[in-house]
Amino acid sequence: MSEQQVVVPVGITVNGEDHEFAVAPTVAQLLETLNLPTKGIAVAVNGAVFPKVRWDEVVDRGWEIEILTAVQGG
């Protein structure tokens, strides 16, 4: 008998909204999948700034991600 591989979805919260993915995306892929901009934004993971040089890292299960947009004005 062959074993069945069970795929457990990866749950990620983005700007307070829960999302599930069959395979964990990188931060860059996450932005693309959710049609979010990649310029003029900052990404925070679990309350800490997540630098752009790390956007090729795979998102981990349970991450809470905030996408912050720069606002001009004063």
Secondary structure as GFF3:
##gff-version 3
##sequence-region A 1 74
A	DSSP	beta_strand	10	14	.	.	.	ID=ss1
A	DSSP	beta_strand	17	21	.	.	.	ID=ss2
A	DSSP	alpha_helix	27	33	.	.	.	ID=ss3
A	DSSP	beta_strand	41	45	.	.	.	ID=ss4
A	DSSP	beta_strand	48	49	.	.	.	ID=ss5
A	DSSP	three_ten_helix	52	54	.	.	.	ID=ss6
A	DSSP	beta_strand	64	69	.	.	.	ID=ss7
###
